[in-house]
Amino acid sequence: MIKQTTFLKILVLVGIVQLLISCNSTEPVIKHVSVQGKSVDAIVELMTLEEKVGQMTQAERRYLIDEKDIKDLHLGSLLSGGGSTPETNTPSSWADMLDRFQGLAAESRLGIPLMYGIDAVHGHNNVVGATIFPHNVALGATGNPDLVQEIAHITAKEVRATGINWTFDPCVANSRDERWGRAYESYGEDPTLIAALGSAQVAGYQGASLNSQDAIAACTKHYIGDGAPTWSTGENGKIDRGDARISEAELRALHLPPYQAAIEAGTATIMASYNSWNGTKLHGHKYLMTDLLKGELGFQGFIISDWAGIDEIPGDYKSDIIQSINAGVDMVMVPGDTSKGGSTYREFISKLIQAVNEGSIEMSRIDDAVTRILNVKENMGLLDAPYSNDRALLPTVGSPEHRAVARRAVRESIVMLKNENTLPLSKDLSTVVVAGRGADNVGMQCGGWTISWQGGMGDITSGTTILDGVQASVSPSTQVIHSADGSQASSADAVIVVVGEAPYAEMHGDDEDLALSQEDMAVLNTVIETGKPMVVVLLSGRPMIVTELLKDTDAFLAAWWLGTEGNGIADVIFGDYAPTGKLSVTWPTDMSQIPINVGDDDYSPLFPVGYGLSY
């Protein structure tokens, strides 16, 4: 029989062993602290430095080193860059992925849900089957803030349906040079119009309340002057991420009003721009971010960097972190793509903590950043209750109702540049030939930032092509022939030729030659030789050089990159809708005029801002 004292000693030893095992466990016991019902100030008081820095970090989902880092490093945000999708790109797969990520965030000590960001810039454009709307350059031609707000609200519904709660949009760039590869992300060159449409988009995304089930946080971008850099000549000539060499008076007059309007509309976040202003990178510009934006304009939300944007500040990575945070960046987008020399979010977190501990960044700046982030999360309802994804909105993704609004947006955005009594075409013609590489091409008509970052040609998602729209518009007795190269044009009563730009996005889209491709010109010349009435539909992200071509056309429609609903083009061609679109950008006669904008001393464009014919 074991003596009582011996038995007690054994119990003590067992307890010590269990304690040692617990202390050496690779899965430490986390004492959860509920933030529900607490004020943001009280939550900040509870937080460790590591938790604060985690909230200031946004990682890209495909570059997560370990998904458990969401919990262990207290990450505040994730994003999907262009083309960063679940293995199966369906709305429900996105929702499943978001549920998994938010579940991991809930396991952290404070359990603060993630903000998940995505570039939903013309609909929920990363998701196959979503409604894709015309790009901003087209919406600028509508001049219709109510339509833009409705589009943003529909986009918010489709984004929330997949569990995502934040879009990096609207882009309120004032595009000053058509060669810029992001010109199509701009509404135009009039700061008043840009301000009106940008603030309408903010209102549509965020709704009456950010915590509504069909609302998402807006991110107005790219602060500031992203459309103003000077073209750099030579082999590496470009505008994107360049230097805006303009005065402060011009910066304030042409580029600041849309941000003032967005702040008044309640934009939750603002994204810093890649470009420089007179030699200083925006991501490290304290005057513009802290003094002007947060101070003078009173912006209460938070500033997020662009994709690895702080890396472009001169100096090493640690000094980039110190300068950007001290300048006013509150959350840093750290994609973590080391294959391209980028830094990991783990390195960012480590170096930011070091910088604070050594006094290079004051704790008051960290607390300000975290307070701003948590205030937005509180407004979104993310601090009030455990995360739950209401999937009732899933059936709305790509719904007929949403596509009907997209079709209306196409109709209203078309600018008729020429019409020699040709349009509208009769629906009772004997034969209509539809030619050109854009005639039956959803990818080409959607443009960049569609399913993938740069977009793509062909059947990249579900939609109605222009050919589909023509076939559905004409009478049963009319024969519609699809002749991509135009070789069958001679048999037609009228020919519709769809040409333009292949999709592109930032950097890749910078182009110092805006002429139509040889392939497009070959089709056009084939049709011109037949002498048949020819309607040209131009799919593009910007004005192109078409001065000589116009002489040989009977009707010419600037249709922009219009999204998935190509039937809106047929509505205009066959008279179901009389064109109302007006140019929001200047249309140059030739490349020597570029850049050209309203207010230039020598303003003699092919078509001025505000131009647009009707029947």
Residue pairs with C-beta under 8 A, 6 or more apart in sequence:
2 10
22 29
30 107
30 108
30 109
31 109
32 109
32 110
32 111
33 46
33 109
33 110
34 111
35 43
35 46
35 110
35 111
35 112
35 383
36 383
36 384
36 385
38 46
38 383
40 371
40 374
40 375
40 378
40 383
41 371
43 110
43 112
43 374
43 383
44 52
44 367
44 370
44 371
44 374
46 110
47 55
47 110
47 370
49 353
49 356
49 357
49 363
49 366
50 73
50 74
50 349
50 353
51 74
51 108
51 109
51 110
52 366
52 367
52 369
52 370
53 74
53 349
53 352
53 353
53 356
53 366
54 73
54 74
54 75
54 76
54 349
55 74
55 75
55 76
55 112
55 331
55 370
55 373
55 374
56 76
56 325
56 330
56 331
56 332
56 352
56 366
56 369
56 370
56 373
57 73
57 75
57 76
57 77
57 331
57 332
57 334
57 345
57 348
57 349
58 75
58 76
58 77
58 78
58 79
58 115
58 117
58 304
58 331
58 332
58 333
58 334
58 345
59 69
59 75
59 77
59 78
59 79
59 334
59 335
59 336
59 345
60 78
60 79
60 80
60 81
60 84
60 333
60 334
60 335
60 336
60 337
61 78
61 79
61 80
61 84
61 97
61 101
62 80
62 81
62 84
63 335
63 336
63 337
63 338
63 344
63 345
64 70
64 78
64 336
65 336
65 344
65 346
67 100
67 101
67 104
68 104
69 75
69 345
69 346
70 78
70 101
70 104
70 105
70 108
70 114
71 104
71 105
71 107
71 108
72 108
73 345
73 346
73 349
74 108
74 109
74 110
74 112
75 105
75 114
75 345
76 112
76 114
76 115
76 331
76 373
77 114
77 115
77 116
77 117
77 166
77 331
78 101
78 114
78 116
78 117
79 116
79 117
79 118
79 168
79 333
80 116
80 117
80 118
80 126
80 164
81 119
81 307
81 335
81 453
82 119
82 126
82 449
82 452
82 453
82 454
82 505
83 126
83 451
83 452
83 453
84 126
85 94
85 126
85 127
86 93
86 94
86 96
86 97
87 93
89 126
89 127
89 128
89 451
90 127
90 128
90 129
91 127
91 129
91 130
91 158
91 161
91 162
91 394
91 397
92 391
92 394
94 127
94 162
94 163
94 164
95 161
95 162
95 163
95 389
95 391
95 394
97 163
98 116
98 162
98 163
98 164
98 389
99 163
99 389
101 114
101 116
102 113
102 114
102 163
102 387
102 389
103 387
105 111
105 112
105 113
105 114
105 387
106 113
106 386
106 387
111 386
112 374
112 377
112 382
112 383
113 377
113 382
113 387
115 165
115 166
115 217
115 373
115 376
115 377
115 380
115 382
116 163
116 164
116 165
116 166
117 164
117 166
117 167
117 168
117 219
117 304
118 124
118 126
118 159
118 164
118 166
118 167
118 168
119 125
119 126
119 167
119 168
119 169
119 449
120 126
120 155
120 158
120 159
120 164
120 167
120 168
120 169
120 216
121 135
121 136
121 167
121 168
121 169
121 171
121 185
121 449
122 132
122 133
122 134
122 135
122 136
122 446
122 449
122 450
122 561
122 563
123 130
123 131
123 132
123 133
123 151
123 154
123 155
123 158
123 406
123 563
123 564
124 130
124 131
124 155
124 158
124 159
124 162
124 397
125 132
125 446
125 449
125 450
125 451
126 451
127 158
127 162
127 397
127 451
128 451
128 460
128 461
128 462
129 397
129 398
129 461
129 462
130 158
130 397
130 398
130 461
131 154
131 155
131 158
131 397
131 398
131 399
131 402
131 403
131 405
131 406
131 563
131 564
132 406
132 446
132 450
132 461
132 463
132 563
132 564
132 565
133 139
133 151
133 155
133 405
133 406
133 409
133 563
134 406
134 409
134 410
134 413
134 560
134 561
134 562
134 563
135 184
135 185
135 447
135 448
135 449
135 541
135 560
135 561
135 563
136 170
136 171
136 184
136 185
136 186
136 187
136 197
137 175
137 183
137 184
137 185
137 186
137 187
137 188
137 541
137 542
137 560
137 561
137 584
137 585
138 184
138 409
138 410
138 413
138 559
138 560
138 561
138 562
138 581
139 147
139 148
139 151
139 187
139 197
139 409
139 413
140 186
140 187
140 188
140 193
140 194
140 197
140 584
140 585
141 412
141 413
141 414
141 415
141 558
141 560
141 581
141 582
141 583
141 584
141 612
142 148
142 409
142 412
142 413
142 580
142 581
143 193
143 582
143 584
144 412
145 196
145 197
145 199
145 200
146 200
147 405
147 408
147 409
147 412
148 197
148 200
148 201
148 204
149 200
149 201
149 203
149 204
150 204
150 405
151 201
151 204
151 405
151 406
151 409
152 170
152 200
152 201
152 202
152 203
152 204
152 205
153 204
153 205
153 207
153 214
154 402
154 405
155 167
155 204
155 205
156 167
156 204
156 205
156 206
156 207
156 214
156 215
156 216
157 214
157 393
157 396
157 402
158 393
158 396
158 397
158 398
158 402
159 165
159 167
159 216
160 213
160 214
160 215
160 216
160 390
160 393
161 391
161 393
161 394
161 396
161 397
162 394
162 397
163 389
164 216
165 216
165 217
165 380
165 382
166 216
166 217
166 219
166 268
166 269
167 205
167 216
167 217
167 218
167 219
168 219
168 221
168 271
169 201
169 205
169 218
169 219
169 221
170 197
170 198
170 201
170 202
170 205
170 218
170 220
170 221
170 262
171 182
171 185
171 186
171 221
171 222
172 186
172 187
172 194
172 195
172 198
172 220
172 221
172 258
172 259
172 262
173 182
173 185
173 186
173 194
173 221
173 222
173 226
173 227
174 186
174 188
174 189
174 191
174 194
174 227
174 228
174 254
174 255
174 258
175 182
175 183
175 185
175 186
175 188
175 189
175 227
175 542
175 585
176 189
176 227
176 228
176 254
176 595
176 597
177 183
177 227
177 229
177 231
177 239
177 594
177 595
178 514
178 542
178 543
178 585
178 588
178 594
178 595
178 596
179 231
179 239
179 510
179 511
179 512
179 514
179 594
179 595
180 227
180 229
180 239
180 240
180 509
180 510
180 542
181 239
181 240
181 504
181 505
181 506
181 507
181 508
181 509
181 510
181 511
182 226
182 227
182 240
182 505
182 506
182 509
183 227
183 509
183 541
183 542
183 585
184 447
184 448
184 540
184 541
184 542
184 560
184 561
186 194
186 227
186 585
187 193
187 194
187 197
187 198
187 584
188 194
188 584
188 585
188 609
189 584
189 585
189 586
189 597
189 598
189 609
190 584
190 598
190 609
191 253
191 254
191 255
191 256
191 257
191 258
192 257
193 584
194 257
194 258
195 257
195 258
195 260
195 261
195 262
196 261
198 220
198 258
198 261
198 262
199 258
199 261
199 262
199 264
199 265
200 265
201 218
202 218
202 220
202 262
202 265
202 266
202 267
203 265
203 266
205 215
205 216
205 217
205 218
206 215
206 216
206 217
206 218
206 265
206 266
206 267
206 268
207 214
207 215
208 215
209 215
210 217
210 268
210 376
210 379
210 380
210 381
211 379
211 380
211 381
211 384
213 390
213 392
213 393
214 393
217 268
217 269
217 376
217 380
218 262
218 267
218 268
218 269
219 267
219 268
219 269
219 270
219 271
219 304
220 258
220 259
220 262
220 267
220 269
220 270
220 271
221 270
221 271
221 273
221 306
222 271
222 272
222 273
222 274
222 275
222 282
222 306
223 259
223 270
223 271
223 272
223 273
223 282
223 288
223 289
223 293
223 303
224 251
224 255
224 256
224 259
224 273
224 277
224 282
224 288
225 244
225 246
225 251
225 255
225 273
225 275
225 277
225 282
226 244
226 273
226 274
226 275
227 255
228 244
228 246
228 251
228 254
228 255
228 275
229 239
229 240
229 241
229 242
229 243
229 244
229 245
229 275
229 276
230 239
230 242
230 243
230 244
230 245
231 237
231 238
231 239
231 242
231 512
231 595
232 238
232 239
232 242
237 510
237 512
238 507
238 510
239 510
240 274
240 506
240 507
240 509
240 510
241 274
241 275
241 312
241 507
242 275
242 276
243 275
243 276
243 277
243 278
243 279
244 251
244 275
244 276
244 277
244 278
245 278
246 254
246 277
246 278
251 277
256 292
259 270
259 293
259 297
260 297
262 270
263 297
263 298
263 299
267 301
268 301
268 302
268 376
268 379
268 380
269 301
269 302
269 303
269 304
269 376
270 293
270 299
270 301
270 302
270 303
270 304
271 303
271 304
271 305
271 306
272 282
272 283
272 289
272 303
272 304
272 305
272 306
272 309
272 329
273 282
273 283
273 306
273 309
274 281
274 282
274 283
274 306
274 309
274 312
275 281
275 282
276 282
277 285
277 288
281 312
281 313
281 314
282 288
282 289
283 305
283 306
283 309
283 310
283 312
283 313
283 320
283 324
283 327
283 329
284 310
284 313
284 320
284 323
284 324
284 327
285 327
286 326
286 327
286 328
289 303
289 327
289 328
289 329
290 327
290 328
293 299
293 303
293 328
294 303
294 328
300 372
300 375
301 372
301 375
301 376
302 330
302 331
302 369
302 372
302 373
302 375
302 376
303 328
303 329
303 330
303 331
304 329
304 330
304 331
304 332
304 333
305 324
305 329
305 331
305 332
305 333
306 333
307 333
307 335
308 333
308 334
308 335
308 337
308 342
308 343
309 324
309 333
310 320
310 321
310 323
310 324
310 329
310 332
311 317
311 320
311 342
311 343
313 319
313 320
313 323
313 324
315 323
317 343
317 347
317 348
317 351
318 351
318 354
318 355
321 332
321 348
321 351
321 352
321 355
322 355
322 360
322 361
324 332
325 332
325 352
325 355
325 361
325 365
325 366
325 369
326 361
326 365
329 369
330 368
330 369
330 372
330 373
331 369
331 373
332 348
334 342
334 343
334 344
334 345
334 348
335 342
336 342
336 343
336 344
336 345
338 344
352 361
355 361
356 362
356 363
356 366
374 383
377 383
378 384
396 402
398 462
403 464
403 564
403 565
406 563
406 564
406 565
406 568
407 565
407 567
407 568
407 571
408 568
409 563
409 565
409 568
410 559
410 562
410 563
410 565
410 566
410 567
410 568
410 569
410 571
411 568
411 571
411 572
411 577
412 580
412 581
413 559
413 560
413 562
413 581
414 557
414 558
414 559
414 560
414 568
414 569
414 572
414 579
414 581
415 557
415 558
415 579
415 581
415 582
415 583
415 611
415 612
416 423
416 555
416 556
416 557
416 558
416 572
416 579
416 581
416 612
416 613
416 614
417 550
417 556
417 557
417 558
417 587
417 607
417 611
417 612
417 613
418 550
418 553
418 554
418 555
418 556
418 613
419 554
419 555
419 556
419 613
419 615
420 554
420 555
422 494
422 533
422 535
422 554
422 555
423 535
423 555
423 572
423 573
423 575
423 615
424 572
424 573
424 574
424 575
424 615
425 432
425 494
425 535
425 573
425 574
425 575
426 574
427 473
427 474
427 475
427 478
427 574
427 575
428 474
428 475
428 477
428 478
429 474
429 478
429 493
429 494
430 477
430 478
430 479
430 493
431 478
431 479
431 480
431 481
431 491
431 492
431 493
432 470
432 474
432 478
432 479
432 480
432 481
432 492
432 493
432 494
432 495
432 496
433 480
433 481
433 482
433 483
433 486
433 488
433 489
433 491
433 492
433 494
433 495
433 496
433 532
434 440
434 466
434 467
434 470
434 480
434 481
434 482
434 483
434 495
434 496
434 498
435 482
435 483
435 484
435 485
435 486
435 489
435 495
435 496
435 497
435 498
435 523
435 526
435 527
436 484
436 486
436 497
436 498
436 499
436 520
436 523
436 524
436 537
437 444
437 457
437 484
437 498
437 499
437 519
437 520
437 523
438 444
438 445
438 466
438 498
438 499
438 500
438 537
438 539
439 465
439 466
439 467
439 482
439 484
439 496
439 497
439 498
440 465
440 466
440 467
440 468
440 482
440 484
441 457
441 458
441 465
441 498
442 458
442 459
442 460
442 461
442 462
442 463
442 465
442 564
442 566
443 450
443 455
443 456
443 457
443 458
443 459
443 460
443 461
443 503
444 457
444 500
444 502
444 503
444 539
445 463
445 465
445 466
445 539
445 559
445 561
445 562
445 563
445 564
445 566
446 455
446 460
446 461
446 463
446 503
446 561
446 562
446 563
446 564
447 455
447 501
447 503
447 504
447 539
447 541
447 561
448 454
448 455
448 503
448 504
448 505
448 509
448 541
448 561
449 455
449 505
450 456
450 460
450 461
450 503
451 460
451 461
452 460
453 505
454 503
454 504
454 505
454 508
455 503
455 504
455 505
456 503
457 502
457 503
461 564
462 564
463 563
463 564
463 565
463 566
464 564
464 565
464 566
464 567
465 566
466 496
466 498
466 537
466 566
466 569
466 570
467 480
467 482
467 566
468 566
468 567
469 566
469 567
469 568
469 569
469 570
469 571
470 480
470 496
470 570
470 573
470 574
471 480
472 567
472 570
473 567
473 570
473 571
473 573
473 574
473 576
474 480
474 574
481 488
481 491
481 492
483 489
484 523
485 522
485 523
485 526
486 495
486 497
486 523
486 524
486 526
486 527
487 526
489 495
489 526
489 527
489 530
489 532
490 530
490 532
492 530
492 532
493 532
493 533
494 532
494 533
494 534
494 535
495 527
495 530
495 532
495 533
495 534
495 535
496 535
496 537
496 573
497 523
497 524
497 527
497 534
497 535
497 536
497 537
498 536
498 537
498 539
499 516
499 517
499 520
499 523
499 524
499 536
499 537
499 538
499 539
500 516
500 520
500 537
500 538
500 539
500 540
500 544
500 559
501 539
501 540
501 541
501 542
501 544
501 561
503 561
504 541
509 541
512 591
513 591
514 542
514 543
514 544
514 545
514 591
514 594
515 544
515 545
515 591
516 524
516 544
516 545
516 546
516 549
524 534
524 536
524 549
524 552
527 534
528 534
528 552
533 554
534 552
534 553
534 554
534 555
535 553
535 554
535 555
535 556
535 557
535 573
536 549
536 553
536 555
536 556
536 557
537 557
537 559
537 569
537 573
538 544
538 546
538 556
538 557
538 558
538 559
539 559
539 560
539 561
539 562
540 558
540 560
540 561
541 560
541 561
542 585
543 558
543 585
543 586
543 587
543 588
545 588
545 589
545 590
545 591
546 556
547 589
547 590
547 606
549 556
550 556
557 569
557 572
557 573
557 579
558 581
558 583
558 587
559 569
562 568
562 569
568 577
570 576
571 577
572 578
572 579
575 615
578 614
578 615
579 612
579 613
579 614
579 615
580 612
580 614
581 612
582 609
582 610
582 611
582 612
583 607
583 608
583 609
583 610
583 611
583 612
584 609
585 609
586 596
586 597
586 598
586 603
586 605
586 607
586 608
586 609
587 605
587 606
587 607
587 608
587 611
588 594
588 596
588 605
588 606
589 604
589 605
589 606
593 604
593 605
596 603
596 605
597 603
598 608
598 609
